[in-house]
């Protein structure tokens, strides 16, 4: 299928764009010029809307198998498409988790039928994510694992993490870590700050995260492993990552939209404000943004974590951790970071597409000749109110309901095939 995209706005640098026509054919970008014509192509006039590489989210929870009352591969993929994503990576904390080649292959096979977009699956670092015995890294990588993670838990045993990193380094894989020292949790449910103290909640110390970040960065440098820090939330974590990069360690980090836009001063007595890591202080929020601006933190990931309405109705103490994010990430960050001048549009797109592709050695994340035609079209002038009732995800648990935003995803192309047209998701295997 040949598709000619007319009058597209392509990013040049910073917030600067230039008008171009783009021809898609056989799943790749064939031509980019100020003026193109192609008689045998379907012509789509983008009327000056922004054309970017499809977004890549290296951290989502699809809940399948085991928790399909919260989300499925299909509904999660639809949510991703609505948000402009063409590739997502699913965490392994499902039941049963993909800790064998057979399970990994079964999940990948199901995603090919259900997703429409590219879905990669992490394999757990330890069997059953129990932290007691390493999985067979060779077998799981051969079965298609995109990386290794015990997300939802930190690996508590330092010697085991060291051995895991040696395996990852040998295979040139990526280990993505949820950093959490369980012995320091003390039953906390929100950040150990002023709000927790005022309301009488048990708090989660920064050291819960920082201690494992520091340990893992040392081990990554020692072993040469490619190591990625999940959902960073502390100011010291940013400084530690910067230090490890200065050593020459092969390390990277991600930050979520909610940690960039919210802090514990924004907390409400509502389960939608409970996530792990928790919303930290204004100081942490500020340093995370600086880390993203400076390129210390390379990627933005949503940590999309859908739950049922009943589960999140239990308040801060008793609700499960996690919020949704796939359908709100770009408009929130464009509205509250790019438009006020805190971040350039180019840096935002890089963090949501190019950087994740670079970290995980993917083909996507580029808008250039010969690149995969994984693309998103965004109307930067469209304004609307976030309403989770209209979301594709089964989970409606977002603290951003009612926020006014600007920047709407209108089209999404995967391998040159339109999966969303003017906001309407198209069937791919129905």
N, C-alpha and C positions, 0 to 999 in steps of 0.2 A: 504494500500500500504506500503510494507516494502522497505526502502531505506537504503543502506549501504554506508556511506561516508568514503572513504578510504583516508589515508594520509592527514588528516586535521591538520592544525596548530591551536591549542587552546591556548588562553592567560593564562599564569600562574600568572605573576605579572609584573608590569612595562611594559617593552617591550619584556619580555621573553615569548616564546611560546614552546609548546611541541607537537610532532606528535602523533595523536590519530586517531583511527577509531571510527565512531559514527553510531549507528543503530537507525533509525527512524521507528516507527510502531504505528499505530492507533493515529497519531497526536502528539505523545510525543517522547521524547528521551528515548529509552529503555536500551541502553548499551553504555558505553564509555570505550574503552580499547586500548592499544597500537597495538593489532592485533586482528581483528575479521573476521569471515567468516559466511556467511548466504546464503545458497543455494537458498532459495526462495525470496531473496531480489534483487532489482535493485541495481547494484553496480556503484557508481560514484567515479572516481579517482580525488580527488581535487589537487593532485600533490603539496602538501605543501602550498596551499593557506589558508588564514586566515578564520576560521569559528567563527562567533560571533552571539550573540542573535540578532534577527531582531531589527532594530532601531525603536524607539518610538518618534514621534514628537507631543508634546502636544499643538502645536500652528500653525495651517494652515488655509488658507482661500480657500474654494472650490467653492465659488461664486454661488452655486446652493442651492435654487432657486433664480431667479431674475436677475442674472448677468452671464448667461451662454455664453455670447459672450466673457467672459474672461477665464472661466474655468468651468468644470463640475465635478461631483463626479467621473465619469469614467476617465477623463483625469488627474485629480488630483491624483487618485489612481495609475494610470500608472506611473506618475512622481514619486510617493512615492516608488513604486516597483523598478523603475530604480535606486533610491537612496539608496536602501537597507532597506526601512521601511516596517514593517509588521503591524504597528498600527499608526494611526494618529488621532488627535482630531481637529474637525472643529469648527471654531468660529461662533457665531450666527448672525453676521452682514450681513445677507442675507435678501431677501424680498419675502414673509413675513418671519420674524424671528421666530424661534421655541419657542414662548412664551406661547404656550398651549400644553397640552398633545397630542392632535390630530396632531398638526404640528410636534411635536417631533417624534411621532410614524411613521408618513408618511415619514420623512427624514430617519429614521433608516431603514424602510422597503425598501426604494429606494437604500440605500447604500448596503444592502444585495444582491441586484440584480446587482449593477453596480460596486462595488469596488474590490471584490476579497480579499482584506485585511480587517482588522478590522478598522472601522471608528467610532469614538465616537463623539458625538455632545454635545457641551456646550448649556445650556439654558441661556437666558439672565437674568441678575439680576433684571432688571426693564422691564416693559411691553413696547414692541417696542423699547427697549434700549433708551427710552426717559427720563429716570432719574426721573420720577414723581411718579410711583407706583410700588411696588414690585410684581414680578410674584408669582405664587403659587408654592413654592419650593417643597412641598410634592408631588403634582401632577406631576411635571416635573421630579423629581427624580424617582418616580414610573414608569414614561414613559421611563426611561433609560438615562436621562441626566448624562454625565460623570462629570459635574461640572457646575459652574455658572460664567458667565462673560458678561460684557457689552463691550467687546473688540472693539476697534475703538473709544471708548469714556471712559472717567473716570466718575465714579459716583461723582457728584459734591456736593451732600448734605451729610454732615457727619452723621447726624442722620439716614438718610436712609441707609447708609453703615453700620452703627452700627446695625440696625435692620436686615439687610441682613446677617451680620456675626452671629448674634444670631441664625437665622434660619439655616445657614450652620452648626454651631456648634451642634445644636440639631439633625440634620440629619447625622452628621459626613460626610459631603460632603466637597468639595473643592471649594473655591472662587478664581478665577484667575483674577487679576486686571490689566487693562490698566491704568496706573497712569498718569493722565493729568489734571492739573488745568486750565480749559478753560479761566478763567479770566486773566491768565498770558500769554496767547498765543500771543496776539497782532498781529495776522495775520502772524506769522513767518512761514517760509518754510524750513529753514535749521538751524543748530546749531548757537547760538549767539556767534560766535567766530571771529577769524581773517578773515576768508574767507568771511563771511557775511558782515563784516565791510568794507573790501576792495572792494567788488562787489556791495555794496549798498542794500543788502537784509535785510529784517526784520528777526531777529533771534529768535530762540526758546530757552528760558532760561533753564538751568538745573533745576531751581526751579519749573518749570512746572511739572516735574516728581517727584522731591525730596519731594515736599510738600505733595503730596498724598501718597507717600511711607511711609513717617514718620507718617502721620495720620493713615493709614491703619495698620501699624505695631502695633501702640498703641491700636487700636481697636481689632486687632486679639489677642493680649495679654490679653486684658480686657475680651473678650468673649470666648476665648479658641478655636476660629475657625481655621480650616486649611486654610491657606492663601498663595497664590502663586503669585509672582510678574512676570508679563509678560515682555518680551524683555527689560531687564535692560540696561541702557546706561550711567549711571553717576558714578563717583568715590564715591560720597557721598551716593548714593543708596547702594553700596556694604558695606560701613561702617555701614549704618543704619540696613541693614539686619543682619550683624554680631552682632550688639548690641542686636537686637531682639532675635536672637538665644541664646545669652548669658542669656537673661531673662528667657528662656525656652518656648518662644512662638512657636507655631506649624506653622512655616513659611518656605518658600522656594523661590527660584528664578531661572529664566532662562536667558540665554544670546544667542544672535544669532551669526552665523558665521560672518556676515558682521560687527557687532560691535566689534568682536574680531580681525578682519583682516584689517579694514579700519578706518580712522578717517577723520576729516574735511580737513586735508591737502591733501587728495586724491580726493577731490571733482572735478567734471567736470561740464561744462555747458550742462548738459544732464539729462533728467528725470530719467534715470536709477540709478542715485546716490541720488535720493530723497526717503526717507523712514521715518517712524514715529515709535519710536523716531528717530531723525536724527543722522547722524554720528557726534560724539562729538570730543573732543580734543584728542591729543596723551596721555595726562594724564588720561583721562577717559578710553581710550583703554587699557592702561597699567594696571589700577586697575581692570578692568573687567577680564583680563587674570589672575591676581593674585587671584581674588575672585574665579575663576574657579579652579585654581591650589590648593587653600587652602580648597576647598569644601564649601566655603560660598555660592557661586552660585553652585547649584547642577546639573542643567540640561542645555542642549543645545537644543534650538528650532529654527526652521528656520523662522517662521513668513512668510511662503510662501504666497505671495500676487500677483497673476498674474493680469496683465492689458494688454490691447491691445497696439499694436505698435503705433497707432495714439495717444492714451491717453498719452503715455510716451514720445511722440515727442515734447511736449509743453514746455520743459525746466524745470529748477528747480522750478521756481515760480508757474507755472500753471499746471504741471503734477500732477496726483494723487500720494499719498504716497504709497510706497510698491515695493518690488522686489521679484522675485522667489528665491527658495532655496533648494527644496527637492532633486534635482538631482546633486547638487554641494557641499553639506555640508561636507560629509565625505572626498572626495578627497582634498578639499580646506584645511580642518583642519589637515588632515594627512600630507599634503605637507608642510604647513606653520607653524604648531605648533609642530607636533610629530617629523618629520624628523630633524628640527633644534634643538630639545631638550627642547622646551618650555613646553611640555606636554607629559606625557607617553601615550602609546597606550591604556593601561588599563584604564586610567582616561578618555580618549576620549570615549571609548566604554561605560564606566559606565555612562557618562553624556548624551550619545545619546540613551541609552537603559535601563540600570539598574535603574538609578536615576529616570527617569520619571515613570517607573513601581512602584517604591517605593512611590513616591509622591502621585500617583493617585490610589494606592492599586490595581495594575493590576497583572495578572498571569505571564505575559511575563518578559523579561529582564534577563533571566537566561539561562545558558547553563550547565545543570546538569541533573542527572538521574531523570526521571519523569517530567521534565519541558516540557512545550509546545514546539513543534518543529517549532517555529517561528525563522528562521535563515537566515543569509546572508553570502555569500562566497565572499571574496574580494581578488583580486590579488594585493598585495602590491607593486609589481614591475612594473605593467603596467603604462605607461606614455602616456598622451594624452593632447590635447588642448581643453579647454571648448568651445563648439560651440552650442549656444542655438538653432540653426536651427535643431540640432539633438535631441532636448529634447522632451519628451513626453508631457509636459505641454503645454497648449495653450499659456501661457504667455512666452515671450522670454526676459522679462525685467530683465536682470542681469547685474550688473557692472563688473562681472568676465569673460565676454566673452573675449577669447584670452589668458586667463591665462593658463600656463603650470602646470599640476597637475600630481600627482602619487597616485595610489590606485583606482582600478576599481571594481565596484560591478558586479560579474559574475552570481551568482545564488541567488535566494530568495525562501525560503520555508515558507509557511503559513500552520500551522497545518500539517506539514509533506508533503504537496503537493507543487511541484515546480511551482512557478508562473513566475520565470525567469530562463532560462537555457542558460548559456554561452552568456549572454547579450541579449537574445531574450525573450520578454515577451510572456507568454503563454495565450491562451484564457481561461477564467474561466466561462463565461456565455454568449457566443457569438454564 
